[in-house]
Amino acid sequence: RSDFSKYPNGLEICLNLIVLAEGGAMRRSASRYVSELKSSSVVGHIKGFQYSTTQAYMLEFGAQAMRFYRFQAKITAVDITGSIANGTFASDVASWDDKDSGGTAASTWNSAGYMQLVGDGTNYAWRQQTVASVTNGLAYTIKFRIIGSPGDKVVLQVGTSDGGLETVNREFPVGYHCYTFTAAATTIYVGFRHLAAKALGVDDVSFIDGTAVEIDTPYVEADLPTVDGPQSADVLYLFHSTYPTYKLERYAHSSWSLVEVNWLDGPYLDMNTTTTTMDVSATSGLGITITASAVTGINSNEGFKTTDVGRLIRIDNPATGVNWGYARITGFTSTTVVTADVKRAFLSTDADVRWRLGSWSATTGYPSCGEFFEQRLFAAANTNQPQTFWATQTGDIENHSPDSPTAAGVWDGTVEDDDALDYTISANKVQAIRWLSPGEDTLVIGTLSGEWVPSSTGAVLTP
């Protein structure tokens, strides 16, 4: 407003001052040097993590690493004795003893450079390492990664006897972890075991010795400014358009996990309208085969892709009526054939034209932003649907099921007010969503050219 009488008294450049809302300016407060980044050659990123007035942290995001600060100091592991041998599995599983419990369970080396565990449903795939020269009573922080599909878990066990689990016996899901325990002997036994009949991986196992507590992350330097998301108690959700959504979980000051979110039953694209059918080799189980009759209607008529691994697929194939089952794609065979793990049983192996592919995948992109509103987790704007937002079921913030079962347990498309929802902004030009901002009774959706407010009949947003 150059015609405003006070305009000549304004500032063109404001350096080291903070402009006050009521007018005037004040000197900015000083900052304090706490610690150097893990690498000063990397443009890092910091984000607050506050659980309560007495439990608050700063997170340092670096290139594929995250560190933690508390009370204006970096959280650091103590100096220890003893170490993990061959924790990167660069060429073999040497130093890790075979403890497979029988049957067809197998623990082997995977050529991708990690330890692979495949149970048989009854017997464990299991590898263990004996660690000597340990300081009894000292806190040890172990760092490692679990490789697999969201929701899959591997057990970390630490004992004072061969095969023992006296100190640690805990499941860790797919993702990146650091976990602190107190050694209870001068020789300990560190192992990883897995029961289910599917391949999971363990990699980058080490003790953190006298340095900053950290976990690995998938985010490279260029991604750091746009990794963000909302926090709920001890869990922080992190969104980025080119990565699956992760959640950072805090267990203690030096125990953290960055876990890929295991979204339940959605979200999905619209139901297929072509003549292409889908059939399954089995109604339940791991590693079943899903076969399409044609590529039409799949990924712009290009068929399945390798980037569909991890994507959900929903199929309605009962002999009569409607009853949806769903699965997660775990392997690519061809443009018309994939393998998958069933999450909710299908009703038959018959081919059917009623199917829906998941909205989020490496093929279509992942949501780039998210916020909590009215007990739902809202997410928005993946690569293929930049104008769309999705909301989970009420009070179940990782459940995107678009319907609810009947009293008889039939998933027949019945929609209730607390079911998940999705909506695409309808405008005369592209309105790519960039941010979400929840208020007391309004969710504001920020796009490239304006702000939008969703509403529905009644006091709250419903499908």
C-alpha positions, 0 to 999 in steps of 0.5 A, a space after each residue: 500500500 504505497 499510498 498509505 501515509 506510514 509507508 515511507 516509515 516502513 522497512 525494505 530490509 530488516 536485518 537481525 530484527 523481528 517485526 512486531 504485529 502491533 508495530 515496531 521491531 525488536 532485536 532478535 534473540 541470540 542463538 547458542 552454539 551446541 554442536 557441529 552437524 554430523 557433516 558441515 558439508 551437508 545443508 541440514 535441517 532441524 525440527 522440534 519433537 516435544 512430548 511434554 514440558 520436560 521431554 522435548 528434543 531437537 532432531 537433526 536431519 542430515 544426509 541419510 542420518 538423524 541425530 537427537 538433542 536434549 537440554 541444549 546438548 547432543 544425546 551421546 552414547 557412552 564409551 563401551 568395550 566390545 563390538 559387533 563384527 561384520 554388521 554390514 554383511 558386505 560379502 557374507 554372514 561370517 561372525 554370525 552363528 546359524 541358530 535356525 530352529 529347524 524345518 525349512 527356516 533359513 538364515 543366509 546372505 543376500 547378494 544385495 548386502 544384508 542378512 536374510 531371514 526366512 522362517 517357515 511359520 513354525 521354526 525360526 530363521 535365526 542368526 546370533 553373534 557372541 560379543 566378548 569383552 563387554 562391560 557388565 552394567 553399562 548401557 549399550 546402544 545398538 543400531 540396525 535396519 530391518 528390510 521388508 514390507 511395512 508391518 513385517 517384524 524381526 525379533 532382536 534378542 540379547 542374552 547372557 547365555 547362548 540363545 538366551 533372551 534375558 536382556 532384550 526380547 523385542 520385535 522391531 518393524 521394517 525401518 531404522 532403529 537404535 535401542 539402548 539396553 544394559 549389559 548384564 554380563 561380560 559376554 553377551 549374545 546378540 541375535 535376530 530371529 524371524 518366524 513367518 515364511 517370507 524373506 526379511 533382511 537385517 543390515 547395518 548392525 553396530 554398537 554406537 561407541 562414545 558418539 552421537 546417538 543416531 539412526 539412519 534414514 532414507 532421505 538424501 540432502 536435497 530432500 531435507 527441506 521438504 520432509 515434514 509432518 505432524 506429531 502425536 505424543 511419542 510419534 512423528 509422521 514424516 511425509 515426502 512425495 518420493 518416499 513412503 510415509 515414515 513415523 519416528 517413534 521415541 521409546 527413551 532418550 537414546 532409543 528411537 525408530 523410524 518405521 515405514 507406516 503400515 497403511 491399512 486397506 487404502 487409500 485407493 484409486 477409483 474402481 476399475 471400469 474396463 473389462 480387465 479382470 483380476 484373479 488370485 491363486 489363493 484366497 489367503 497367505 503370503 506370496 500369492 499370485 495376482 493375474 490381470 487379464 490385460 494391461 488395460 486400466 493398469 498404470 495408464 494401460 502400461 500394466 504392472 510395474 516394478 515400482 508397484 511393489 509395496 502397493 495395495 490392491 483391493 479385489 471384490 470377487 465373491 461368488 455372489 454379492 459384494 465382499 472386498 479383500 485386499 493385499 499388498 504387492 510384494 513382487 513383480 513378475 510381468 506387466 500382468 502378474 505380481 505376487 502379494 501378501 493377503 491382508 484380508 482374505 478374498 472370497 474366491 479365486 475367480 476372476 473379477 472386474 471389480 478391483 482398485 489399485 492403491 493411490 500411493 506407491 513409487 509408481 504414483 508418488 506418495 503424499 507430500 504433506 499431512 496434518 491431524 484434524 478431527 481425530 483423522 490424519 489428513 494427507 495430500 498431494 502425491 505426484 499423480 494426484 496433486 489436487 487430492 487429499 485423503 483422510 483416515 478413519 476417525 480415531 484410527 490414524 493409519 486406517 484408510 478403509 473406505 467402508 465398514 463391515 456389516 454385523 456379519 463381517 462382510 465388507 460390502 462397501 457400506 460407508 459410515 461417517 467415521 470411514 476414510 475419505 478422499 476428495 479432489 479439488 475441482 478448479 479451472 486450473 491446477 491447484 497443487 496442494 502444498 500445505 494443510 493447517 488445522 484450526 479449532 473447527 476448520 482445516 485450511 488447504 493451501 495450494 499454489 494459488 489460494 486457500 481452500 476449506 473443506 466442509 460437509 453436512 453437520 459439525 464434522 467432516 464425513 465421507 
